[in-house]
Amino acid sequence: MNKLKIKKGDNVMIIAGDDKGTTGRVLEVYPEKNRLLVEGVNIHIAHVRPSATDQQGGRKEKSLPVHYSNVQLLDSDGDATRLKVSTDTDSKTGKKTKKRIAVTNGKEI
């Protein structure tokens, strides 16, 4: 299983495809498929038949996941950035903590 740097709740920008330039929040992460479900991006229309649960049926909008390589993380200023990870060690307990830091402005994400 791959370890992705983008987490659920992060703000990302789409850098390739039909929705290029669109920003949104990550709703789900699928690391086994290298895909992310981003709010308001990659919307497709599914034709649904009427059923007992959905008596109306019709055309329903459905959001589909996008590939991890087609998104880039946004920093606190709203600019696309890469990540670097720094580790700090607490002097009292000796416990290590990881921080995700934006390359563009050096602030923690």
N, C-alpha and C positions, 0 to 999 in steps of 0.2 A: 504494500500500500504506500502511495506517495504522500509525502508531507507537504502540504500547500501552505504558502505564506499568507494567503488571503483567508480571513476568517469570516464567520457569520456576523453580520452587522456592519462590516466595513463598507465604505463608500468607494465605488470603482467607476472607471470610465471605459466604455467599449472602444477599442482601438482598431477593430477590423470588422468587416461585414456590413450588412444593411443598416444596422443601428450605430454605425461609427460616430463617435462624438457624444453619444448619450451617456448620462451618468445615472447611477441608481445604487440602491442598497442591496447587499448580498443577503438573500433570504435563506438559502440552503447551500451546503457545500457537499459535493460528491467526490471524495478523493480517489475512490477506486476507478472512476471514469475520467478524472481530471476535468470536471465540469462544475459550473456554478449556476445557481438560479438567481438571477438579478431582477429586482423589482422594475416592472415597466419596460423590459427589454425582451426581444425575441418573442413577440406575441404572435400566436397563430390561431386561426379560427377552426374549431372542431364542429362538425355537424353532428348533432346529438338527436337521436330518436326519442320520442316521448316514451316515458316508462312510468312505473309506479312511483318512483322517487321524484322524477322530474316530468311532470305531466305536460309542461309547455314544450319541451324539446327546442329545436331550432339551432341557430349558430351561437356558439359559446366561445369566448376568447380564452385562450389557454397560454400561459407563459411556459416556455421551454428553456432548458439549461443551455448555457453557452460554454465554449471551451475555455479553459484556464488561460491559454496563450492569447486569447482575444480580449482580455481585460487588463487594465493597469490600475493599481491602487491610487487613491487620491490622498494627499496630505491634508493637514489642517487648514491650509490656505486655498484648497480646492484645485491644486495643480497635480498632474500625473507624476508619480514618483516610483522609484525602486525602494526596496527595503534593505536595511542592514540590521543585524541583531547584535545587541551588546549584552553582556552578562555582568552583573554586579554581585559582589559577595558581601553579605551583611557581616560586619566585624564582630558583633556580639554572638549571633547564633551560627555563623558560618554557612548560612543557607544561600544558595545561588538563585538569582532571579534574572529572567530574560526580559529585555525590553525591545520592542520593535520600533526602529527609528527611521524616519523618512530621510532619504539621501538629499532631497532638494533643500529642505530648510533645517534639518537636524533636530526636529522636534519629535517627541514620542507620539505614536499613533494609538 
